[in-house]
Each structure stands twice: as C-alpha cells, then as structure tokens.
Amino acid sequence: MIIVFVFTLLEVTMTTRLPTIDSDILSINEGRGESALERRKSQRKRLPEWFKTSLPTGEAQSKFNKTRTNVHEHGLHTVCEEARCPNVHDCWARGTATFMIAGEVCTRGCRFCAVGTIKKPPILDPNEPKELADAIEHMMISHAVITVVNRDDLPDGGANHYRNCLLAVNERTPDVGLELLCSDLEGNIVALGELLENLPIRVFAHNVECVPRLDSVVRDPRASFEQSLTILKEAKKLRPDIRIKTSIMVGLGETDEEVVEAMKILREIGVDMITLGQYLQPSDKHLPIDRFPEPKQFADWDKQAREIGFKAVASGPLVRSSYRAGLLYEEAEGAEPVVTRESTGSAVSHLNSIGKL
C-alpha cells in the first residue's frame, strides 16, 4: 500500500496541499442549506471498535524508546511519526523505520492520498542522499523502507535520485537492510533497469493500491493497475534475487471477490509479498470510506493469500504497506509468519487465535 497518510521526513516544516475532490463539486449546494462539504462531514463513517492495537513491552519497549530518543535528539523526521502511523511502536521496537524522499509534494493527485500535489515541484535536493544516510545511521535501525513521491516532471521519474539515496545509505550503513517503495516511473522500463542494476536492496515494492475496477475512481489518471503490473513484473525479471512486494487498500468500493482476483493476478506475475489494509479518509475532501471489512474478513484474505502462494502476508485493518517490513522480509525468506510473532493485533490471521474471529 502506498502510504495514505504520508508527509516528508527530512524537512522540518511543510505546507500540505491536499489532492482533493474538485472544489466546484463541494460548493454546488452552498446557499441552499447544508453545503456539500458539510454533508460529507456528517456522512463520514466512525471507526469501528476493532481499530485498536497494543503497545510493545519489555525489550521491545526499550528498543522503541531508544529509537525515539535518537530521532528526537538528532532532529530527525520519519513518515512513521509525521503520518501518525498506528504501528510506529511496533515497527521501531523491531528495528524498522520508513523515510520519504524526493520532496514533500507529489506530481499526482490520487483521491485517497494526503500528500500535497503540484505540477512542477522544487528541484531535487542534492544533499538528500547524505541527509538520508545520516538519519538512518543515527536511528540505528536494521531495516529501512525508502518511499518516494511521484516525480513525473523528471525524464526518469526520479529513478537516478532514488538510486543515489539508496547507494549513500548502503555505503554508510551496509548492514541495514533496504526496501524501496517505488513509484511506477510512468511505466519507464529503461529508467527502472538503470535504478535496479546492482542496487543493494532486499525488497522492491510498488503498490497497486486498489483493485483494477477502481483505478479511475481512486488513482491519478496517469496511474493504473496494468502499469503497476508492468513495473512489478519487470522488476522481478530484472532482479530475481530480491523480493517483490505490493499492497492493496480495501474499503474503497471493491468486493471481497475482487480482492482475491487481484491477489491471484499479482502472484502470477511474481509478486512475493503482499499487505492488505483498511483505507482511512485523510480529510472530508478525500474519497469517503465505502466499508469497514471485519477482522475475520482480513483473516480470510490472509489465508487466501497464503493459499495463492505469497511468501509473506500481512492483512488487517491497521496494516500499512511498510508494516513490520523487516520481519515481513524475514518471513519471505522462510522465518516465522509476522502475524504470529508477538502480534499486536494490527494484522490478523487464522494462523493464530487473534485471527479466529
């Protein structure tokens, strides 16, 4: 999953411009009683009772506290905190953190995402590779997820900059496992090849976001399920030595059956790892939530994903695309399933008692 609530992490401040539903639509009924925006606010769904997770204890809590201290003492910023991710305690306690590079605004305006949208973003920061390497070194983590904004303003979609950032991190902290959560590079296969050539990463991730039928409703017109498939399939072809990962959000209008069909398609092209999570509406101007599938349904999807053949699965209302990323990679390599390892309730499965709902 891409990241629904994502902000930049290497900048101290930012002004967020939300990609929103057309303001003309929102003002249609103004002057006739309740405005469209007011109606949307009144219709916004409340979170169900199962939206809760537990905090780490013991050694895990100590590791979280140490990571948080490093972040605050060095003035670092991560997607984990800036986006108020519900899993920050869990991931930091297990040595995983997520960073966003290439700017604070995106060239696309997907209707689910809270990242600011602009046609021509500021030029790339040439110091960002070093700053990112500094941040990861200070945090003393074992697995770093590097996510990006879309940079359709650049001929290569930002691929060379992404590569430079990852190489800088690897040079500074070679023992840190790296996961790239990449854009679709506008389908630029040549740029993808140049990006991935001998790149020292464990996981290449790109999120399809939703089932194919909902592309035109959920995603920017420049994105599509088919284009995402092309990127994922080509990444698998170029780098059979690394794991390929994607994510699907639910609650956008899909059916249970469409989720399973999408997973089958993704596995057929070689995707190894998948996460499934609940879409949450960033603001009243974004797409409304269609439904809240119950935890049992997420557990069923977890079971079906494993039957389809995915090497690692995390499915649950509070799961995000980078959820327990380091442990999920270990699961794909044959370790114990993430969902059964000191589960906090974010992911559910029939593999443990939490999933038997």
N, C-alpha and C positions, 0 to 999 in steps of 0.2 A: 504494500500500500504505500501510495505516496503519502506525503505527510499532510494530513488535513490541517493541523494547527502548527505551521512551521514559520519560524522567524529566523533571521540571521543570527550567527553566533559569534562572529569576530568583530562586530561593531557594537559600540556601547549604546548608541541610541538609533532610532529609526522612526520614520513616519510611514505607517502602513496604509496603502491604498488598496482597498479590498476589491477583487473582481466580483462584481455584483450583478444581480438582475437589473435590467435596464430601468433607470430612474423614471422614465416616462410611464412604464407599466405601474410603478409604485404610486404614481400620483394621479392615476386615472380617476379615482373616486374621491379625490380631495375636494372639499367644498360640498360633498354630498353625504355628510355624516362621517362615518368611520373611513379613514383612508385605507388604501391597500396595504400599506406598511403596518398600520395598526391592526388590521385584520390578520395579517401574517403573524404578528406577535402574539395575538390572542389564540391563534391556532397552533402555536409551537408546542410540540409534544414534550411532556416532562420525562425525565429519565426514570426508567423502571427501577424497582428495588434491588435488582441484581447487579447494578452498577456500583460495585464496591470491590476493594482489594485489600489485602493485608500487608503490613509493613514487615521488613526483614528484622530478624532478631539475632542476637549473639554475634558470631564472627561476621555475618553478612551486614549487620547494622554497623559494626566497626569499620568495615570496608567502605560502606556508603559515607559515613561521617568523614573518613579520611579523604575520599574523593571530593566531597563537597567543600571541605576546608581548602584543598588545593585550588579548586575552581574559584572560590571567593577571594582567597589571599592573592591570587595572581590576576584577578580581574577578568577571568575568562567567561565566555558566554557559549552555551550549548543549546541546541534545539531542545534537549531534554528539559531544561528549566524554562527557557523562553516560551516554549509551547505548552508548558504546564502538563507534560505527559504524565498520565496516571501511573506509569511504570518506572519512573525515574529512580525510585528507591531500589526496586528490584534489579534494574539493569546496572546501575552504578555499583551496587553491592556485589555484582558478579563481573565487574571489570569491563563493562561495555558503555560507550557513550556515542552520541550522534552529533555530527557537525554539518553545517550547510555552507557551501562555498559559491563563489561566482557572483556575489552580490546579494542585496536584500530584496530585490524585486524581480519579477518574472515577466517574460515577454508574452506569456499566455494568460488567459483568463478563465480557467476552469471554474465551473459554478459550485464546486464543493470546497474550494481551497481559500484559505485566509491570507496567502502570500500576496503582497502588492503586485499590481500589474502595470507595466509601462512598455510602450512600443520601442523606445530606444534607451536602454539602461545606461548607467555610467560605465566608463571603460573599466576593464578588469584591473584589479589591484595587483601590481607586480610583486608586492611584498606578501601577498596572501599565502603562498606556499610556505614561506618561513614562519609566518604567524601561526599557521595551522600546525606546523611541526612543533613549534614552541608550546602551543596549547596542549597537544596530545602528550608531549614529554612531561609537562608539569602535572597533568592529571594522573599519570602513572597507571594507565588502563591497559588491558590486554587485548581488547578488540575495539576498533574504531570504525564506525559507519560514516562514510563521507557522502552526503547527499548534495544535490545541486538544484539550482533553478534552471529553467529553460532559457537558453540564450540563442534564440532564433535570429538575433541581429548579427551573429558571427558566422562566417562562412563554414566553420567546422562545428558549429553548435556549442563551442566552448571546450571541445574534446582535448585540445592541447593544454589548456589551462588546468583541466581536471587532472590530466596526466602529470603535469609539473607538481601539482599539490600532493598527489599520492607518492611520487618519487621522493619529494622532500621529506615527507613523513617517514617513509621507509628507510631513508638514509640516516635520519636522526634516531629512530627507534625501530630497528629491524625486527625486533621480537614482537611487535604489536601486529596482530592480525588485521588486515584491511578489507573492508567491504565497500564497494562503490555502488551507491544507489543512483543510477544514471538517468538522464533524460533520454528521449528517443532520438535525439540528434537530428530531428526532422527526417529520419529514415536514411541518413547519410552513412552508408556501409563503409565507404572508404575512411571516413573520419573514425568510425568505430574500430576499424582494423588498426589504425595508427594509435588509437588510445590504448587498445588492449595488448599490443605487441610487447611481450616480455614484462608486462605490468605486474608488479609484486602484490597481487591481491588474492584473497581466498575466495571471495564471493563477488559476482557481478549481479546486481539486482536492477530490475526495471519494473515498475508497477503498471499493470493493465488497468487498475483502478476499479473497473466495473465490468459487468457482463456486456458482450458485444452490442446487444439491442439498445443499450442506454448510452452509447457513445455520444450521440448528438445532443442528449439532454445534459449529461454530466461533464463532459470534457470539452476543451477548446476545439474548434473545428480543425486545427492543424494536428490533432492527436486522434488516434483510432486504435481499436483492438488489433486490427490487422497490421498496422505499422509497428505496434508494440511487439507483436508476434515475430515480425521480421527481425527486429533488433535482438530479441531473446534467442531466436533460432540461430542467427548469425554469430552471436556471442558464444553459444555452445559449440558451434563449428570451429570458430577461431581459437577457443580456449577450452578444449575438452578436459583440461587438468584442473579447472576451477568449478565451483558450484554456481549454478544459475538459479536465481530467486525472483519471485514476483509476489504481488499482493492484490487482494480483492476486497473492496468495501461492500457491505450489504446495508440494506435499509434505504436504497435509492429507487426502488420500484421493481426490482428483479424478483423472480420466483425462485423457490428452492431448487427446482429442476435446472434452471438456467445456471445457477452457481455450479452445480455438478458438471454440467456440459462444458462450461468454461474451463473447469479444472481438467477435464479429460483432454481438451484441446491443448492446454498448456503442457501437460505431461507428455503428450505425443510429440511435441517439438523439442523435448529435452529439458524442460524446467525441473530442477531437483527439489526446490524448497518453496513452500507457499505459506503465507499468512492470510488469515481472514478475520476481519474485524468490523465493528459497527461504525457506520458513518454518523458523525455528530455535526450538527449545523453550526458553523462558526459564528454566524450572525443572522439576524432576521432577514437580511437581504440575500442570503445564500439559499441554495436548494433546501426545501423542507424535508424533514425525515419522513419517509414513507411508512416505516415499520421498525419495531424492535424485535427481531427474532429472539426467542427464549434461549437460555443457555443449552438446553437439550438439543436444539437445532444446530448450534455451533458444535456440540459434541458429535452429532451425526455427521456434520461436514468433515470433522476431523477424521472420523472413521472411514468415510468415503474417500477422502484424500489419500489415506494410507493404503486403501484397497486399490486405488488407481495406480499407486506406485511412487508417490512422492517420498523422498528420503528424509525429509524433515517437515513437520507441520506444527503451526500454532494457530489455533482457532478459538475465538472468544470475543465477547462484547468489548472488552478493554484492550484487545490485542491491536498493536500498531505495526507498521511494516518493519520496524527495527527492534521489535520486542525480543528481548533476550538473544540478540543477534549472534553473540559469541557462542552461546550454548546451542543455538539452533544449528550453527555450522558444525559443532561437535556432533550433534545428533545425525546430521547428514553424513558424517564420517563414521558412523556406527556406534556412537555413545548412547546413553540412556535418553529416551524422549524428554524434551524440555518440559512437557506438561506434567511429568511425574517427578521432576526434580525440585523439591521444596516449593511446591506450587503455591502461588499467592492468590489464585482464583481468576487471574486475568484470562488465562487460556483454560479451556475445558476439554475433556475427552472421556470416552468410555474406557480409557486405559487406567483411569483412577477413579476414586469414589466421587470426586468433585464433578466429573462428567456424567455421573449416573443420576440424572435429574428427571 
